[in-house]
Amino acid sequence: MKAQQACVLAAMVAGASAFAPATSMRPVQSRAAGTNTRMLPMGTIAELSNIITAVADEADDLNYGSVAAPGWVLPVGALVVVATALIPILLKPGDDAARDMQQRDKDLWDKRD
């Protein structure tokens, strides 16, 4: 189970590293002429491995099924869901008015000579 958690964490960290600024990367000439690629130095990979191991060790202290979310998240989420469900009710008068105008003006538009 630890290995699986470490692999998942490694995948998440590797994906998140794409958003980090590339200050320690050096340009390397690629096979295609005129294009540059960047490579991570080996020290960065070793540091990343140490961080993953430390986080995996801390993850063993978790109780499965426990949630560490703040208490306000559930009520706010419920209000957002209810407010989203009210959108069609709020837009119904405008939809009815548009249908009435279309019905009233159907003889004025789309006449072919």
N, C-alpha and C positions, 0 to 999 in steps of 0.2 A: 504494500500500500504506500510505503514511503517513496519507493521508486516511481510509482505512478504520479504521486503528488509532485515530486521533484521534476518529472518530465513535463507535466502540465505547467508548472511554474516557469520552467525554462522556456517553453514555447511562448508564454505570455511575455516574459522579459525580452525575448528575442524580437517579438513583434513590436514591443514598446520602444526598443532601441532605434527603430526607424525614425522616431519623432525627436530623438535627441540631436543636439547640434554636433556636427562632425568636426570638432576642433583638433582631435588627435589623429585624424586620418591623413595619410599621405597619398598623393596621386601616383598612379602606376600606369605605365603605357600598356594598353591592351593590345590584342591581336589585330583588331580593326584599326586601320590607320586614322589618326586624328582624333580618337576618342580617349578620354581618361576615365579610369575607374578608381575606386578607393578601397583600401583593405584595412581591417582592424589590426593593430599591433598585437602580438601574442600576450603581452602583459595585461591588456584589457580583457582578453578572453579568460585568463587565469583569475582575474579579479571577479569577473562575472560568475565564474564557477564557484568561487568562495561565497559570494553573496547568495547564490541559489542554495548552497548547502546550509548556510545559516538560517535562511527563511524556512527551509524544509524542516530543520530541527525545531524551530519555534512553532511550526504548524502542528507538531505532535501534541501540543498542550490544548488543542481545541476540543471541545465537547461537540460531538456530531449532533446536529439539529438545533444547536444554539444560534441565536441571531443577535448581532451586536449593533442593530440599527437604532437610531434615536427614537424616542417615543412619539414624536410628532409625525413621523413618516406615514404611518397607516392612516390617521385621520386626514392628512393632506391628500394622500393618494385617493381616498374614498371621495373627497370633495371634487377632485379633478375628474374622476370617472363620472360622477353625477352631473357635473357641469358639462362634460362632453356629451352626455346623453340628452341634455336639454337643448343642444344646438338645433336639431330639426324642428323642435317646437317653436323656437324663437324665429326661425326662418319661414315658417308656414304662411304667415300673412303676405309676405312678399311673393311667394310662389303662387298663392291663390290670385293675387293681383296680376301677375304675369300671365297666368292662364286666362283670366277674364279679358285682358287686353288682346291676347292672341285670338280668342273667340270673337271678340267684337270687331277686330280688324281683318279677319280672314278673307273677306271679300275684296279688300283694298290691295292686298299683296299677292304676288305670284300669279298674276293674270297673264296668260300667253295670248298674243294676238294672232 
